[in-house]
Amino acid sequence: MAAALAAAHGARLLGLAMSGIPRTVFPEGFDAPPGSLCASYFAPLAAQARHALDGFEALMRDSGTACDTRLIDDGADDGLARMARFADLVVVSQDDPDEALTDGALCLPEYLILNSRRPVLVVPRSDPAPDPAPHVLLAWDGGKEAGFAACAAVPLLKRARAVTVVRLAEDGADGLLAEHENTELRGYLGLHRIAPRFMTVPPCHDPGSDLLDIARAHGCGLLVMGCYGHTRWRELCLGGASRTVLADAAITLLLAH
């Protein structure tokens, strides 16, 4: 998916492999005397990360994609979040419940969304063939997170077959405000030569499930939405639309906080 995006947008990929060796243990990178007990534990982790980078480079050569690589002595969460500061977009896989740890408060995509301050493209664990121009569903509630997500998605929206903006609201709710925001959003996207269709859908279940149902009904291959519009404590305790979408989506997501 990342290679297909890079080819479509003339981008250069940066492939990262984290050794899992905590930066707090080796602030300046892994350095243990060969043959020591420390090296016997950490060296295989670094070797596994190098092997992953070799596989990534082989895939990129086969696809003709320009790339760089980094071996990072850190955990996957902090290592990715720190390096994301030097990128326009982070591409990761949806967590697989059969593989992901279950005792953490956050899954990897969640952690990156909250801590990288970059838009995060989450590829579904079913690993579908990348669609170069999907029908995009843009979730809009007028919040700053939705605004950031819409702005981050502009390069993808410009290449989309169609763009649908959906607001989950009862008929007539905030009618004048919604109409004004639709006009402004239409004008903003129009400056980028994007002509979206607008729809207001009354909520049926929880917002996350509703958005996935709408995306499925309209054949959308990409859902763009702002994440964690409520307090982080509430999101961690109660879940919310963000967690539902991250857990249950079978399509690609572009999420921003």
matplotlib code that plots the C-alpha trace (Angstrom):
import matplotlib.pyplot as plt

x = [0.0, 2.8, 4.6, 1.5, 0.9, 4.5, 4.3, 1.0, 2.3, 5.9, 6.9, 9.9, 9.3, 11.2, 11.1, 11.6, 12.4, 12.5, 14.6, 12.4, 15.5, 14.3, 15.8, 15.9, 18.4, 20.6, 20.0, 22.7, 21.8, 22.5, 26.0, 26.9, 30.2, 30.0, 29.6, 28.1, 24.8, 23.3, 24.4, 23.0, 19.5, 19.6, 21.6, 19.0, 16.4, 18.6, 19.3, 15.5, 15.0, 17.8, 16.2, 12.9, 14.6, 16.2, 12.8, 11.4, 14.2, 13.7, 10.0, 10.8, 13.4, 10.8, 8.3, 10.8, 10.0, 12.5, 13.1, 15.4, 15.6, 16.4, 17.1, 15.9, 16.9, 13.5, 10.1, 7.7, 5.5, 8.0, 10.3, 7.6, 6.1, 9.5, 10.4, 7.0, 8.0, 10.1, 7.4, 4.2, 2.2, 2.6, 1.5, 0.8, -1.2, -4.4, -3.7, -4.4, -6.1, -4.5, -1.0, -1.3, -0.7, -3.9, -2.6, -1.7, -4.0, -3.4, -2.8, -0.1, -2.2, -3.9, -0.6, 0.7, -2.5, -2.2, 1.5, 3.0, 1.0, 0.9, -2.0, -1.9, -3.0, -4.1, -4.2, -6.7, -5.2, -7.1, -4.4, -6.6, -5.1, -4.4, -7.0, -5.3, -8.5, -11.1, -14.4, -13.7, -16.0, -15.1, -16.6, -17.4, -18.6, -17.1, -14.4, -10.8, -9.9, -12.2, -10.6, -7.1, -8.1, -9.8, -6.7, -4.3, -6.5, -6.4, -3.8, -5.9, -9.2, -7.9, -7.3, -10.4, -13.2, -15.7, -15.8, -18.8, -18.9, -21.1, -22.4, -24.1, -27.0, -30.8, -32.8, -32.8, -30.2, -27.9, -29.4, -28.0, -24.6, -24.3, -25.4, -22.8, -20.0, -21.0, -20.7, -17.3, -16.0, -17.3, -15.4, -12.2, -12.2, -13.3, -10.0, -8.3, -10.6, -12.5, -16.3, -17.7, -21.3, -22.8, -25.2, -26.6, -27.5, -29.3, -27.3, -28.5, -25.9, -22.6, -20.9, -18.0, -20.4, -22.6, -19.6, -18.4, -22.0, -22.2, -18.8, -19.9, -23.2, -21.6, -18.7, -16.1, -12.5, -11.2, -12.6, -11.2, -12.0, -10.7, -10.0, -10.5, -12.6, -13.6, -11.2, -8.5, -9.7, -13.1, -11.8, -9.6, -12.4, -15.4, -13.9, -15.8, -16.0, -12.2, -11.7, -14.6, -13.4, -9.8, -10.9, -13.6, -12.7, -12.2, -11.2, -8.3, -8.5, -6.9, -7.0, -5.8, -6.0]
y = [0.0, 2.4, 1.6, 2.2, 5.6, 6.6, 5.7, 7.7, 10.8, 10.9, 10.3, 8.6, 5.9, 5.6, 2.0, 1.7, -1.4, -1.1, -3.5, -3.3, -2.4, 0.4, 3.8, 4.2, 1.3, 2.4, 6.2, 6.3, 2.9, -0.7, -1.2, -4.3, -6.2, -9.3, -12.5, -10.7, -11.7, -8.4, -9.0, -12.5, -11.0, -7.9, -8.9, -11.3, -8.5, -6.2, -9.1, -9.6, -5.9, -6.0, -9.0, -7.1, -4.2, -6.5, -7.8, -4.3, -3.2, -6.3, -5.5, -1.9, -3.0, -5.3, -2.4, 0.2, 2.4, 4.9, 4.3, 4.8, 2.6, 3.1, 0.6, 2.2, 1.0, 1.6, 0.1, 0.1, 2.7, 5.4, 4.7, 5.2, 8.2, 10.0, 9.3, 10.4, 14.0, 13.8, 12.5, 13.7, 10.4, 7.3, 4.0, 1.1, -2.1, -2.5, -4.4, -8.1, -9.4, -12.8, -11.2, -7.9, -7.8, -7.5, -6.0, -2.6, 0.5, 1.4, -0.5, 0.7, 2.8, 4.5, 5.3, 6.8, 8.9, 10.4, 10.9, 11.4, 14.5, 13.2, 11.7, 7.9, 5.6, 2.3, -0.6, -3.3, -6.6, -8.4, -6.7, -5.8, -4.9, -1.1, 0.9, 3.8, 5.9, 4.7, 6.2, 8.2, 8.7, 11.8, 12.0, 15.5, 16.9, 20.4, 19.6, 20.5, 16.8, 16.4, 19.6, 18.2, 14.9, 16.6, 18.8, 15.8, 13.8, 16.4, 14.6, 11.4, 13.2, 14.8, 11.3, 9.7, 8.4, 10.1, 11.9, 11.8, 13.9, 12.5, 14.1, 11.9, 14.0, 13.9, 15.7, 19.5, 19.3, 22.4, 23.0, 26.5, 25.7, 22.5, 24.3, 27.0, 24.4, 22.5, 25.6, 26.4, 22.9, 22.7, 25.9, 24.7, 21.4, 23.2, 25.2, 21.8, 20.8, 18.3, 18.2, 16.3, 15.0, 15.8, 13.7, 13.8, 10.5, 10.0, 7.9, 4.3, 2.6, 4.0, 6.5, 4.2, 1.4, 3.8, 5.2, 1.7, 0.7, 3.9, 3.2, -0.4, 0.6, 3.1, 1.0, 3.3, 2.0, 4.8, 6.4, 9.7, 10.9, 12.8, 10.8, 11.3, 14.4, 13.6, 13.7, 11.0, 9.6, 9.1, 7.5, 5.1, 4.1, 4.0, 3.4, 5.6, 5.9, 5.9, 2.6, 1.0, 2.0, 0.9, -2.5, -3.3, -1.6, -3.8, -0.8, 1.6, 4.5, 7.9, 9.1, 12.3, 13.9]
z = [0.0, 0.9, -2.4, -4.4, -2.7, -3.3, -6.9, -7.3, -5.5, -6.4, -2.8, -1.2, 1.4, 4.7, 6.0, 9.8, 11.8, 15.6, 17.5, 20.6, 22.6, 24.9, 24.3, 28.1, 28.3, 25.4, 24.9, 22.1, 20.5, 21.3, 22.5, 24.5, 24.6, 22.3, 24.3, 27.2, 28.8, 27.6, 24.1, 24.1, 24.8, 22.7, 19.6, 18.2, 18.4, 16.4, 13.9, 13.5, 12.8, 10.2, 8.5, 8.3, 6.7, 4.1, 3.2, 2.9, 0.6, -1.6, -2.0, -2.9, -5.5, -7.1, -7.2, -8.4, -5.4, -4.1, -0.4, 2.6, 5.7, 9.4, 12.1, 15.3, 18.8, 20.5, 20.9, 17.9, 19.5, 20.5, 17.6, 15.0, 16.8, 17.0, 13.4, 12.2, 12.9, 9.8, 7.5, 5.9, 6.5, 8.6, 7.1, 9.4, 9.6, 11.6, 14.8, 14.5, 17.7, 17.1, 17.2, 19.2, 22.9, 24.9, 28.1, 26.7, 27.1, 23.4, 20.2, 17.9, 15.5, 18.4, 20.0, 16.8, 16.2, 19.7, 19.8, 16.3, 15.4, 11.9, 9.8, 10.0, 7.2, 8.7, 6.2, 7.1, 8.4, 5.5, 3.3, 0.2, -3.1, -3.0, -4.8, -6.6, -6.7, -4.2, -3.4, -0.2, 2.7, 4.7, 8.2, 9.2, 12.5, 12.4, 14.9, 14.7, 14.3, 11.3, 9.8, 10.2, 8.7, 5.7, 5.1, 5.4, 3.0, 0.1, -2.0, -1.8, -2.3, -5.5, -7.0, -5.7, -8.0, -5.8, -2.4, -0.1, 3.0, 5.8, 8.9, 11.5, 12.9, 13.3, 10.6, 11.3, 14.1, 13.9, 10.4, 9.8, 11.3, 9.3, 6.0, 6.7, 7.3, 4.2, 2.1, 3.6, 3.2, -0.3, -1.1, 0.5, -1.3, -4.5, -4.4, -4.8, -7.6, -5.4, -5.8, -2.9, -2.4, 1.0, 3.0, 6.5, 8.1, 11.4, 13.8, 14.3, 16.5, 17.8, 15.4, 14.5, 13.4, 11.6, 9.6, 8.6, 7.6, 5.4, 3.8, 3.1, 1.6, -0.7, -1.8, -0.2, -0.1, 2.2, 5.3, 6.4, 9.9, 12.9, 16.0, 19.7, 19.7, 23.3, 26.3, 26.2, 29.5, 28.2, 25.0, 27.0, 29.4, 27.0, 23.6, 21.2, 17.4, 17.0, 18.7, 16.9, 13.5, 14.3, 15.5, 13.0, 9.7, 6.6, 4.5, 4.6, 7.1, 7.2, 10.7, 12.3, 15.8]

ax = plt.figure().add_subplot(projection="3d")
ax.plot(x, y, z, "-o")
ax.set_aspect("equal")
plt.show()
